[in-house]
Amino acid sequence: MKKKMSDYEKIKKIAHNEVTRAISWYTSFFENYFPLRNIQIFTDITEKLIYSRICKHWYSENPSKGSGYRSIINDYHVDPILLSACKSADINPKFLPSQCVLIISPGIVRVRSMTNEREEKVLYENHPCVL
């Protein structure tokens, strides 16, 4: 009898590349300032929390649907995912970029500036080839 995968296990398989790229963008801001152990703790906690947040809001057939749930917002307050990971890893959240929104969607990860909405950077993009 085959065991049914949970939503969390499913999302770990389908969103792995997007989540990995999002986390590596954050760690790039402090990787030269903290020991590898702290960065690994940050990565592990962030990964678990992101998967938990997005597992019921991932629509491969309609990537823009649910994007608000898959956003990590760092404005006047640090997003709870980042705050929790920083606290667990003993990393000062001031190393994180501010005034930005990171959006994790099927096939694309992008960062949008909150001070200039037209400023957007694509961190990861992988759309299936249509023939």
Secondary structure, DSSP 8 states (H G I E B T S, - for coil): ------HHHHHHHHSHHHHHHHHHHHHTTTTTTS-HHHHHHHHHHHHHHHHHHHTTS--TTSTTTTTTTTEEEESSS--HHHHHHHHHHT--GGGS--SEEEEEETTEEEEEESS-TT-EEEEEE------
